[in-house]
Amino acid sequence: MMSDQRPIGVLDSGLGGLTVVKEVIRQLPNENVIFIGDEARMPYGVKTHEQIISYTREMVQYLISKNVKLIIYGCNTATANALTELQTEFTVPMIGVIKPGSQDAVKITKTGKVGIIGTESTVNSQSYNKTIAEINPEIKVLGIAAQKFVAFVEADETNTQAAQDSIKTTLAPFKDSDYDTLILGCTHFPMLKTQINNYLPNMTLIDPAVSTVGIAKKYLSDNNLLTNQKTRSLKLYATGSIDEFSKLAKRWLQTEIDEISLVNIGE
């Protein structure tokens, strides 16, 4: 049995990717993890396709410089816009969140109607619609951009009246509808899971991170890339807003973090 001590890399436009890191820690507790969040250029959801590819490329290069064995795109916007292209540019294995999230939704829905909430960019890209149609063309999909939700999470305002009002207004089309499954198509959104669930108690909420990490685990296992060490290191890097990032990271992850640092990537 080989043992590969190299870390798993997770990237995101901001701190939403920490929901993916939390899932990595849960399913792969002994693996070293390195996270990069591009807080300086957040949010990605309103940037152009070219910008998103370029920013994501810089995060990939940063993680490669840290000798990662696998990169998980802890960001739907980056998965939708950059994954396919960057997979042709780099040899490091990369896994995105959209396909696993789509597969989950298709399995779970009983009415054959699936809702998706994400950033403007993710919803406009139709990535989930296309992926779900490939799995089962019979399923009806409604995508709604919930760009404001990202700001509530980043500003630590998930429990405010403003967030509650925004959830009501944005998600009204799903209320009392026959859409029974909702994909949280932005990694920031699991941080609003309770609030969304309160408004839409009859919908099953899908956090794509859970099955994405499951796929990563299987890949590492199949290729003998798992570690056999008993302790792990967790290092978080952000390109801006380090104090707010640090505070939210500690609260969200509820585990020992070896390093939180401000880094500079790109121009």
Number of C-alpha atoms within 10 A of each C-alpha: 8 10 11 16 17 18 24 25 27 28 29 30 30 28 29 24 25 27 22 29 25 20 19 25 18 12 15 19 15 18 23 22 21 23 26 28 27 25 21 16 14 19 18 26 25 15 15 12 17 11 14 23 22 15 19 27 20 16 23 24 14 19 23 17 9 14 15 21 19 22 22 26 29 34 31 33 35 26 26 25 21 22 21 15 12 18 13 8 10 13 10 15 14 20 22 26 29 25 21 20 25 27 17 19 27 18 11 16 17 13 12 18 19 27 25 25 23 27 26 19 23 29 25 15 15 14 20 28 20 15 17 24 16 11 14 14 12 11 16 15 21 16 21 20 20 23 21 15 25 25 16 20 21 21 12 15 15 21 13 12 10 12 20 19 11 16 20 17 11 17 18 13 13 21 15 12 12 14 22 23 25 24 24 23 31 30 28 29 24 22 20 20 15 15 19 21 13 11 16 21 14 16 22 18 22 21 24 28 30 20 19 25 26 16 16 22 17 14 16 18 12 10 10 13 19 24 21 13 12 8 10 18 15 19 17 22 21 26 21 19 14 17 13 13 24 20 11 18 20 13 9 14 15 10 12 11 15 10 12 18 16 18 16 13 15 12 5
